């Protein structure tokens, strides 16, 4: 019996597998990375995304430097849902469901592609007014109760105002530990549904009186918890506000919980500063119960 070998060819040479082409291996790597990217973008657009608090408009509950998780699906999806707002503005939502009063939501102001974070105060058909800082929904005053001031440590992300941003400026103090802090006046509000949360009342402001305003169909009235320093539905678009009731399709999602919070002292190229910048006690705080 003879082996089936071509004359002059060694068995080892005939059994050697063909080497894969370098180009095909590189293409497999690229396809793998593209699939991961598509999966991340799909999750970011349809399920949840991170969000950074850029201002003090939602104090005292949220502070500049907080990082949140925002869920995309509770209210359905619209043109603002995809990552980076790549779709043109359009009306309507897919599987749309209205928020509840008191929900904290992200919103894209009309004519922009920037995300704000505010609280839902008025639903379609509601009549909203404010007299001397007292919120009135459908003719009934929202219950308000003065609470002890919030003592917030001053840091790079929470400077307690400045001469150029005077809303909080002047509330500086020395905390019990001797460090600089911000003594923020707090008023607790309770909606008719029982939903309750803390707000900031810094005194008289241009936004303390408005209305009554009826919220149109498919629109929402949004306000910041820092009632005297928030560019919300009370503030015209020319001043960076929402310019009145906001179309429902401009709502991008619901804030769920704080993942972590940074005080603004990090230096990106120095890992030793990363851990020192974490604010203690803020990670994991739910935003659904306030």
LINHUSUL-V810139 format. One record per pair of residues at least 6 apart in sequence whose C-alpha atoms are under 7 Angstrom apart, sorted by the first residue. I is the first residue (numbers start at 1). GAP is how many residues later the second one is. If there is no record, write none. Layout:
{{I/GAP} {I/GAP}}
This chain:
{{5/6} {41/42} {44/39} {45/36} {45/37} {45/38} {46/26} {46/27} {46/35} {47/24} {47/25} {47/26} {48/21} {48/22} {48/23} {48/24} {49/20} {49/21} {49/22} {50/17} {50/18} {50/19} {50/20} {51/16} {51/17} {51/18} {51/19} {52/13} {52/14} {52/15} {52/16} {53/10} {53/11} {53/12} {53/13} {53/14} {54/10} {54/11} {55/9} {56/7} {56/8} {57/167} {57/168} {57/169} {57/172} {57/173} {58/60} {58/166} {58/167} {58/168} {59/141} {59/166} {59/167} {60/138} {60/139} {60/140} {61/137} {64/93} {64/94} {65/92} {65/196} {65/197} {65/198} {65/199} {66/192} {66/194} {66/195} {66/196} {67/191} {67/192} {67/193} {67/194} {68/187} {68/189} {68/190} {68/191} {69/186} {69/187} {69/188} {69/189} {69/190} {70/183} {70/184} {70/185} {70/186} {71/182} {71/183} {71/184} {71/185} {72/9} {72/180} {72/181} {72/182} {73/180} {75/21} {75/22} {75/23} {75/24} {75/178} {76/17} {76/18} {76/19} {76/20} {76/21} {77/16} {77/17} {77/18} {77/19} {78/14} {78/15} {78/16} {78/171} {79/8} {79/9} {79/10} {79/11} {80/170} {80/172} {81/171} {85/28} {91/158} {92/157} {93/156} {101/19} {101/20} {101/21} {102/17} {102/18} {102/19} {102/93} {103/16} {103/17} {104/14} {104/15} {104/16} {104/150} {104/151} {105/12} {105/13} {105/14} {105/146} {105/148} {105/149} {105/150} {106/9} {106/10} {106/11} {106/12} {106/145} {106/146} {106/147} {106/148} {107/8} {107/9} {107/10} {107/143} {107/144} {107/145} {108/6} {108/7} {108/8} {108/142} {108/143} {109/133} {109/141} {118/104} {118/105} {118/106} {119/103} {119/104} {119/105} {120/100} {120/101} {120/102} {120/103} {121/100} {121/101} {121/102} {122/6} {122/93} {122/98} {122/99} {122/100} {123/92} {123/96} {123/97} {123/98} {124/91} {124/92} {124/93} {124/94} {124/95} {124/96} {125/89} {125/90} {125/91} {125/92} {126/11} {126/12} {126/88} {126/89} {127/10} {127/11} {127/85} {127/86} {127/87} {127/88} {128/8} {128/9} {128/10} {128/83} {128/84} {128/85} {128/86} {129/6} {129/7} {129/8} {129/81} {129/82} {129/83} {129/84} {130/6} {130/78} {130/79} {130/80} {130/81} {131/77} {131/78} {131/79} {132/76} {132/77} {133/75} {133/76} {134/7} {135/6} {135/7} {136/6} {142/47} {142/48} {142/49} {143/46} {143/47} {143/48} {144/43} {144/44} {144/45} {144/46} {145/42} {145/43} {145/44} {146/40} {146/41} {146/42} {147/39} {147/40} {147/41} {148/38} {149/34} {149/35} {149/36} {149/37} {150/33} {150/34} {150/35} {150/36} {151/30} {151/31} {151/32} {151/33} {152/29} {152/30} {152/31} {153/27} {153/28} {153/29} {154/6} {154/26} {154/27} {154/28} {155/108} {156/107} {156/108} {156/109} {157/106} {157/107} {160/8} {160/9} {160/12} {160/22} {161/6} {161/7} {161/8} {162/7} {163/6} {167/62} {171/11} {171/12} {171/13} {172/8} {172/9} {172/10} {172/11} {173/7} {173/8} {173/9} {173/10} {174/6} {174/7} {175/6} {184/16} {185/15} {185/16} {185/17} {186/12} {186/13} {186/14} {186/15} {187/11} {187/12} {187/13} {187/14} {188/9} {188/10} {188/11} {189/7} {189/8} {189/9} {190/6} {190/7} {195/95} {196/94} {197/93} {199/26} {199/27} {199/28} {200/25} {200/26} {200/27} {201/25} {201/26} {201/27} {202/26} {205/23} {207/21} {207/27} {215/6} {215/30} {218/29} {218/30} {219/26} {219/27} {219/28} {219/29} {220/25} {220/26} {220/27} {220/28} {221/12} {221/23} {221/24} {221/25} {222/10} {222/11} {223/9} {223/10} {224/6} {224/8} {231/9} {231/10} {231/11} {232/9} {232/10} {233/8} {233/9} {233/10} {233/11} {233/12} {234/9} {234/10} {235/6} {235/7} {235/8} {236/6} {236/7} {237/6} {255/32} {256/30} {256/31} {256/32} {257/27} {257/28} {257/29} {257/30} {258/24} {258/25} {258/26} {258/27} {258/28} {259/24} {259/25} {260/22} {260/23} {261/17} {261/18} {261/21} {261/22} {262/15} {262/16} {262/17} {263/14} {263/15} {263/16} {264/13} {265/12} {266/7} {266/8} {266/11} {267/6}}
